[in-house]
Structures are given as structure tokens and as C-alpha cells.
């Protein structure tokens, strides 16, 4: 192979296991094709390397006739190359307005949702996108400007699940030279030439200035990104090995003393949507009064006494009561309650496991209800003579705020027969005269 551009792309594919060798690749590669120089070069290079390709083009209808021009160009190119083309039309401005997000983010969400749907409907070796080394350097700078942790300094990965980046070791000028040698035209997005978008400002203003200070700024940024990547992987391995104790309600408890450094906390929380500012505040107040709650778009974190507790965001009012019959199962709040009735003669010993309750089945009756505990709920804890507020029981036993919110009770009419996972009600205990026993067990629901 005497073409240096193709050789570099082939080496990137091989070095990072992005695709099988072309001769052994039985599935097509889906190429994200905008019509710009980068994506056109990617398509032409993969075809020259022997890969069977299909293409995907998104018309976001953001640039009027220019958007339609791009789609017409892509259609003509694929027809001439014999490449199957998939197209999608999006009303991106409306989508962004309805969701309260930027146009750039809206286009990204729509584009990758389209790719995921195509992957689900077809069997592709991968989805190839045309990011190159200059894009990567600009991304590192953008992340620094916006504020980032170590992960943001690592730049773009060669592979992210089904998404691969075969051009990540080539530059913008390499791509231009390759297309020139082929005599291959392409379209230019006019918005890329105006510095009113952050990425364009970095490309058109900041990078030229930095090259005056350091002509090899792209290499420098990417070398630093490689160092950051090694450091991030090292830290991630430590974060992975921190003990994360799953609670019956599906939340995760992590001991404060096991975290040790803010960078580990960042590695744990940033993938869950917590911002750098939130993570800084959590770290700064880690040993302060317990009870503070922090929320990301998908998760919430409770600063408890000795631990931090993390759970996926859910709305308690979405959980109705579950009525069921003795002998059946019920599921609520990520927990499954299994019940069965056996003869007392079959039970030689009453279990002391708090996640298993043994109750007098005839006293409990056949109609049961599983629900969240409520303000004012009372029961008579096993072994006690007087009743006690469930809320007081939880305070006395140092329940976290999360545990209090999701504490389940098993009821028969107005009576609580079991504070689930804790104590049974003394009125429904098994005694010498008991003939039938209701055995109830609680399990974390499988995902």
C-alpha cells in the first residue's frame, strides 16, 4: 500500500481493533456521512481498504437550502460509489426548544439515536464517524474551557461501544491532501466558518493563536491527553475496586473512609451525571452533618453518617399500593416480596433472618397489601407490649433518609404485620397454637 493516508487509517483500525480485516469482515460498516471533507474521506478510504460500506445522512433542516444541497450531494455520491444510503429528516430547532437544550446537543442526540436505530435494525460491524486528530485536540481544549475532570482531558476514544473513529490519527490537512489526490469534491458547511459557536471559535481563533506560541500545539495536546488517559484508567481501576454495598432497595452505599481523594469521588459520580461543582461541594462537606442530598438528572446522593448512598432517581408517588393474596408475590420499589403458606408441623425453627418473616397465617388472613410506610403508621415490634411509631423505630435504628423514604410495610387491613426487612408485629407472631405459617421473604428485584 503506497498511499500514506490509507496506510495510517489501516494501522489505526488494526492497532485499536476497530474493525476486522476487510477480507474477514462479513458485515457492512455504517459510515456517518455529512458530505463534508472528513466524512467523504472516511467513506472513500474504507472503500479503498476493501470494506463494504453503507452510509447514514441526517438532514437537520438548520441551514435552509444548504441542508438540502448537502443531502443531494450525499445521495449522488453514494449512487456513484454504489453505497446504500440511509437518510433521516429532523426538525432540530423544534426538538431543542421543547427540551430546553442547545441546537448542537439536539443534533447530537438525534444523530446518535438514528445510528442506534439503524444498528438495531441491521447488523453492522461498527458505526464509523469521521473525527480526526485536530477535532480531538479541539475537544480537549473545549473541555478545559468548560471545566472538566480528568476524563475530559483524555480526548475522544478510538472506540465507544459501536462507534469507531478510524481517522483519529490523521489530521485535517492529511484529509484535504487525500481528497485532492482522488479528485474528490465535497460540500462545506458555511456555519463552520463563523466563530459564533464555541468549537468554531476554538478552531478559528484560539488554535491559530496557540500555534504562534507552540507550532506543535496539536501534538502537545494529544500527548497530554494520552498521559491523562493512562492516569484516568489507573484511577478508574481504584474506583472500581472500592466496596459498593448494594442495599435491599437497590441503592448503593460507599463508606466515606474508602474514598480517600476527590479524584476518586469524581470518577464515581461524574458518570452518573453529577457536575464538577456538585462533586466539589460533596467532597468539601463529606464529614459535615449528615442528611444533605445532591441530585443529578438521573441519580441522587445522600450524605449519611459513615457512608454516601446513591440511588437512581424515581418518584415515590409512581408506586401504588400492591394488593395481593397470601401465597402470591408482590413487587414494589425495586423489591420483590414472596409469600407462601406452610403447615406449622413442617417448620422446625422460626427464622431470625430480618429479610424473612414467619407469621401466623390464620391471624394474618388471605388479603395482603404491600406499600410504603406513611406518617402516623404504628405497629407493635416483635417482643414488645406497646405500639411504636414506624418513624420513631426508623430514627432509633438510624435509618438514612433514603431508607425512610422507601421503607415498605406489609399490611392486613389497617394493621402492619411486618415492617419489611426489619421486625414483625408481635400480634401476628407464631405461637404454640399456630396451625399454618405464612413465610414472607424480601429480595432486591433483578434488573
Buried (B, 14 or more C-beta within 10 A) or exposed (E): EEBEBBEBBBEBBEEBEBBBEBEEBEBBBBBBBBBBBBBBBBBBBBBBBEBBBBBBBBBBBBBEEEBEEBBEBBBEBBEEEEBEBBBBEBBBBEBBEEEEBEBEEBBEBBBBEBBBEBBEEEEBBBBBBBBBBBBBBBBBBBBEEEEBBBBBBBBBBBBEEBBBBBBBBBBBEBBBBBBEEBEBEBBEBEEEEEBEBBBBBBBBEBBEEBEEEEEEBBEEBBEBBEEBBEBBEEBBEEBEEBEBEEBBBBBBBBEBEEBEEBBBBBBBBBEBEBBBEBBEBBBEEBEEEBEBEBEBEEBBBBBBEEBBBBBEEBEEEEBEEBEBEBEBBBBBBBBBBBBBBEEBEEBEEBEEEBBBBBBBBBBBBBEBBBBBBEEEBBBBBBEEEEBBBBBEBBEEEEBBBBBBBBBBBBBBEEBBBBBBBBBBBBBBBBEEEBEBBBBBBBEBBEE
